[in-house]
């Protein structure tokens, strides 16, 4: 256990249950923020790779066809 982990555990043990719930909420908020930042970075990388392919944009009809195909694939028994 690192020094900071020991320090946090010591302080957490001193908090009343209501405050512990607030700490949990805050830690979950921080974790979600990190997950969103990582997802945004992955999306940016994917967009850069996609742009490098120089593909023609999809038409509205092609997009609708893709959406309908994906919806059918998710239906039970499809």
N, CA and C atoms as an extended XYZ file, in Angstrom:
234
Properties=species:S:1:pos:R:3:atomname:S:1:resname:S:1:resid:I:1 pbc="F F F"
N         0.852       -1.178        0.000 N   UNK     1
C         0.000        0.000        0.000 CA  UNK     1
C         0.896        1.239        0.000 C   UNK     1
N         0.532        2.190       -0.849 N   UNK     2
C         1.324        3.422       -0.924 CA  UNK     2
C         0.983        4.335        0.246 C   UNK     2
N         1.812        5.323        0.430 N   UNK     3
C         1.600        6.280        1.523 CA  UNK     3
C         0.280        7.028        1.339 C   UNK     3
N        -0.028        7.372        0.101 N   UNK     4
C        -1.275        8.123       -0.123 CA  UNK     4
C        -2.495        7.240        0.137 C   UNK     4
N        -2.396        5.954       -0.225 N   UNK     5
C        -3.511        5.035        0.045 CA  UNK     5
C        -3.732        4.885        1.546 C   UNK     5
N        -2.646        4.751        2.288 N   UNK     6
C        -2.751        4.639        3.750 CA  UNK     6
C        -3.350        5.900        4.347 C   UNK     6
N        -2.919        7.044        3.844 N   UNK     7
C        -3.439        8.328        4.332 CA  UNK     7
C        -4.939        8.441        4.054 C   UNK     7
N        -5.340        8.058        2.835 N   UNK     8
C        -6.766        8.110        2.487 CA  UNK     8
C        -7.583        7.174        3.354 C   UNK     8
N        -7.109        5.952        3.534 N   UNK     9
C        -7.850        4.992        4.363 CA  UNK     9
C        -8.009        5.505        5.798 C   UNK     9
N        -6.946        6.076        6.325 N   UNK    10
C        -7.011        6.619        7.688 CA  UNK    10
C        -8.081        7.703        7.778 C   UNK    10
N        -8.082        8.601        6.800 N   UNK    11
C        -9.058        9.693        6.811 CA  UNK    11
C       -10.476        9.178        6.573 C   UNK    11
N       -10.617        8.195        5.671 N   UNK    12
C       -11.943        7.644        5.387 CA  UNK    12
C       -12.552        7.000        6.628 C   UNK    12
N       -11.745        6.345        7.412 N   UNK    13
C       -12.236        5.686        8.625 CA  UNK    13
C       -12.758        6.688        9.652 C   UNK    13
N       -12.350        7.934        9.517 N   UNK    14
C       -12.777        8.969       10.460 CA  UNK    14
C       -14.085        9.642       10.044 C   UNK    14
N       -14.529        9.375        8.824 N   UNK    15
C       -15.727       10.050        8.314 CA  UNK    15
C       -17.006        9.325        8.713 C   UNK    15
N       -18.082       10.096        8.941 N   UNK    16
C       -19.382        9.464        9.187 CA  UNK    16
C       -19.927        8.871        7.882 C   UNK    16
N       -20.875        7.922        7.979 N   UNK    17
C       -21.397        7.248        6.788 CA  UNK    17
C       -21.912        8.192        5.696 C   UNK    17
N       -22.559        9.268        6.071 N   UNK    18
C       -23.071       10.218        5.078 CA  UNK    18
C       -21.960       10.835        4.242 C   UNK    18
N       -20.876       11.148        4.911 N   UNK    19
C       -19.739       11.723        4.199 CA  UNK    19
C       -19.048       10.672        3.323 C   UNK    19
N       -19.023        9.423        3.781 N   UNK    20
C       -18.442        8.358        2.966 CA  UNK    20
C       -19.208        8.203        1.659 C   UNK    20
N       -20.522        8.340        1.737 N   UNK    21
C       -21.337        8.260        0.523 CA  UNK    21
C       -20.973        9.383       -0.443 C   UNK    21
N       -20.699       10.568        0.094 N   UNK    22
C       -20.279       11.684       -0.752 CA  UNK    22
C       -18.928       11.395       -1.408 C   UNK    22
N       -18.025       10.784       -0.655 N   UNK    23
C       -16.711       10.435       -1.200 CA  UNK    23
C       -16.872        9.437       -2.338 C   UNK    23
N       -17.707        8.426       -2.130 N   UNK    24
C       -17.959        7.425       -3.174 CA  UNK    24
C       -18.513        8.111       -4.421 C   UNK    24
N       -19.485        8.994       -4.245 N   UNK    25
C       -20.052        9.716       -5.390 CA  UNK    25
C       -18.978       10.503       -6.132 C   UNK    25
N       -18.110       11.171       -5.373 N   UNK    26
C       -17.061       11.976       -6.000 CA  UNK    26
C       -16.063       11.107       -6.753 C   UNK    26
N       -15.673        9.985       -6.159 N   UNK    27
C       -14.731        9.075       -6.815 CA  UNK    27
C       -15.355        8.514       -8.087 C   UNK    27
N       -16.630        8.173       -8.039 N   UNK    28
C       -17.318        7.673       -9.232 CA  UNK    28
C       -17.411        8.760      -10.304 C   UNK    28
N       -17.620        9.999       -9.891 N   UNK    29
C       -17.626       11.120      -10.828 CA  UNK    29
C       -16.273       11.244      -11.521 C   UNK    29
N       -15.194       11.184      -10.734 N   UNK    30
C       -13.858       11.275      -11.312 CA  UNK    30
C       -13.575       10.133      -12.280 C   UNK    30
N       -13.981        8.914      -11.909 N   UNK    31
C       -13.764        7.761      -12.778 CA  UNK    31
C       -14.540        7.917      -14.078 C   UNK    31
N       -15.778        8.380      -13.993 N   UNK    32
C       -16.591        8.583      -15.200 CA  UNK    32
C       -15.962        9.654      -16.090 C   UNK    32
N       -15.426       10.689      -15.475 N   UNK    33
C       -14.761       11.748      -16.245 CA  UNK    33
C       -13.562       11.176      -17.003 C   UNK    33
N       -12.786       10.340      -16.352 N   UNK    34
C       -11.629        9.715      -17.000 CA  UNK    34
C       -12.073        8.803      -18.139 C   UNK    34
N       -13.155        8.052      -17.923 N   UNK    35
C       -13.673        7.163      -18.966 CA  UNK    35
C       -14.149        7.961      -20.180 C   UNK    35
N       -14.840        9.074      -19.930 N   UNK    36
C       -15.295        9.925      -21.044 CA  UNK    36
C       -14.111       10.521      -21.801 C   UNK    36
N       -13.082       10.938      -21.074 N   UNK    37
C       -11.896       11.507      -21.727 CA  UNK    37
C       -11.205       10.453      -22.587 C   UNK    37
N       -11.111        9.226      -22.080 N   UNK    38
C       -10.486        8.144      -22.846 CA  UNK    38
C       -11.319        7.817      -24.086 C   UNK    38
N       -12.642        7.791      -23.928 N   UNK    39
C       -13.524        7.520      -25.070 CA  UNK    39
C       -13.406        8.626      -26.124 C   UNK    39
N       -13.314        9.860      -25.678 N   UNK    40
C       -13.162       10.979      -26.617 CA  UNK    40
C       -11.842       10.869      -27.375 C   UNK    40
N       -10.788       10.452      -26.681 N   UNK    41
C        -9.492       10.286      -27.339 CA  UNK    41
C        -9.563        9.174      -28.379 C   UNK    41
N       -10.220        8.050      -28.025 N   UNK    42
C       -10.369        6.950      -28.985 CA  UNK    42
C       -11.191        7.387      -30.189 C   UNK    42
N       -12.244        8.159      -29.950 N   UNK    43
C       -13.069        8.643      -31.048 CA  UNK    43
C       -12.260        9.558      -31.964 C   UNK    43
N       -11.469       10.434      -31.382 N   UNK    44
C       -10.626       11.318      -32.173 CA  UNK    44
C        -9.641       10.538      -33.037 C   UNK    44
N        -9.048        9.502      -32.467 N   UNK    45
C        -8.121        8.660      -33.228 CA  UNK    45
C        -8.847        7.953      -34.366 C   UNK    45
N       -10.047        7.443      -34.078 N   UNK    46
C       -10.820        6.753      -35.107 CA  UNK    46
C       -11.208        7.714      -36.237 C   UNK    46
N       -11.587        8.930      -35.876 N   UNK    47
C       -11.954        9.909      -36.902 CA  UNK    47
C       -10.754       10.265      -37.775 C   UNK    47
N        -9.584       10.364      -37.171 N   UNK    48
C        -8.371       10.660      -37.935 CA  UNK    48
C        -8.085        9.534      -38.924 C   UNK    48
N        -8.219        8.282      -38.466 N   UNK    49
C        -7.999        7.133      -39.352 CA  UNK    49
C        -9.042        7.096      -40.465 C   UNK    49
N       -10.288        7.404      -40.113 N   UNK    50
C       -11.362        7.409      -41.102 CA  UNK    50
C       -11.129        8.489      -42.151 C   UNK    50
N       -10.734        9.661      -41.714 N   UNK    51
C       -10.435       10.749      -42.660 CA  UNK    51
C        -9.307       10.373      -43.613 C   UNK    51
N        -8.331        9.619      -43.110 N   UNK    52
C        -7.186        9.233      -43.932 CA  UNK    52
C        -7.585        8.272      -45.057 C   UNK    52
N        -8.731        7.616      -44.916 N   UNK    53
C        -9.184        6.689      -45.958 CA  UNK    53
C        -9.727        7.413      -47.189 C   UNK    53
N       -10.072        8.676      -47.053 N   UNK    54
C       -10.598        9.485      -48.159 CA  UNK    54
C       -11.804        8.838      -48.837 C   UNK    54
N       -12.719        8.301      -48.036 N   UNK    55
C       -13.921        7.681      -48.580 CA  UNK    55
C       -14.976        8.742      -48.891 C   UNK    55
N       -15.785        8.445      -49.880 N   UNK    56
C       -16.896        9.345      -50.206 CA  UNK    56
C       -17.922        9.283      -49.068 C   UNK    56
N       -18.555       10.405      -48.750 N   UNK    57
C       -19.572       10.390      -47.688 CA  UNK    57
C       -20.763        9.528      -48.091 C   UNK    57
N       -21.422        8.952      -47.068 N   UNK    58
C       -22.620        8.151      -47.316 CA  UNK    58
C       -23.798        9.065      -47.629 C   UNK    58
N       -24.690        8.570      -48.472 N   UNK    59
C       -25.921        9.308      -48.759 CA  UNK    59
C       -26.911        9.080      -47.617 C   UNK    59
N       -27.960        9.871      -47.582 N   UNK    60
C       -29.006        9.694      -46.575 CA  UNK    60
C       -29.602        8.295      -46.658 C   UNK    60
N       -29.817        7.805      -47.873 N   UNK    61
C       -30.381        6.461      -48.061 CA  UNK    61
C       -29.436        5.385      -47.544 C   UNK    61
N       -28.144        5.543      -47.772 N   UNK    62
C       -27.165        4.568      -47.286 CA  UNK    62
C       -27.106        4.560      -45.756 C   UNK    62
N       -27.209        5.733      -45.172 N   UNK    63
C       -27.220        5.823      -43.708 CA  UNK    63
C       -28.455        5.137      -43.157 C   UNK    63
N       -29.613        5.397      -43.751 N   UNK    64
C       -30.855        4.781      -43.297 CA  UNK    64
C       -30.777        3.261      -43.430 C   UNK    64
N       -30.201        2.778      -44.509 N   UNK    65
C       -30.057        1.339      -44.704 CA  UNK    65
C       -29.166        0.724      -43.618 C   UNK    65
N       -28.080        1.401      -43.284 N   UNK    66
C       -27.190        0.930      -42.219 CA  UNK    66
C       -27.919        0.878      -40.877 C   UNK    66
N       -28.689        1.918      -40.577 N   UNK    67
C       -29.440        1.972      -39.320 CA  UNK    67
C       -30.437        0.822      -39.252 C   UNK    67
N       -31.186        0.613      -40.319 N   UNK    68
C       -32.189       -0.454      -40.334 CA  UNK    68
C       -31.538       -1.832      -40.203 C   UNK    68
N       -30.412       -2.030      -40.849 N   UNK    69
C       -29.692       -3.304      -40.749 CA  UNK    69
C       -29.228       -3.554      -39.322 C   UNK    69
N       -28.703       -2.526      -38.673 N   UNK    70
C       -28.247       -2.663      -37.287 CA  UNK    70
C       -29.421       -2.952      -36.359 C   UNK    70
N       -30.551       -2.302      -36.582 N   UNK    71
C       -31.734       -2.539      -35.744 CA  UNK    71
C       -32.239       -3.970      -35.907 C   UNK    71
N       -32.266       -4.456      -37.134 N   UNK    72
C       -32.700       -5.832      -37.375 CA  UNK    72
C       -31.770       -6.826      -36.697 C   UNK    72
N       -30.481       -6.549      -36.716 N   UNK    73
C       -29.508       -7.463      -36.113 CA  UNK    73
C       -29.660       -7.536      -34.593 C   UNK    73
N       -30.173       -6.475      -33.980 N   UNK    74
C       -30.349       -6.446      -32.523 CA  UNK    74
C       -31.659       -7.069      -32.071 C   UNK    74
N       -32.592       -7.273      -32.979 N   UNK    75
C       -33.882       -7.834      -32.596 CA  UNK    75
C       -33.727       -9.294      -32.208 C   UNK    75
N       -34.442       -9.725      -31.167 N   UNK    76
C       -34.397      -11.137      -30.795 CA  UNK    76
C       -34.919      -12.009      -31.936 C   UNK    76
N       -34.244      -13.108      -32.187 N   UNK    77
C       -34.680      -14.032      -33.246 CA  UNK    77
C       -34.286      -13.595      -34.634 C   UNK    77
N       -33.511      -12.504      -34.735 N   UNK    78
C       -33.123      -12.012      -36.068 CA  UNK    78
C       -31.994      -12.813      -36.654 C   UNK    78
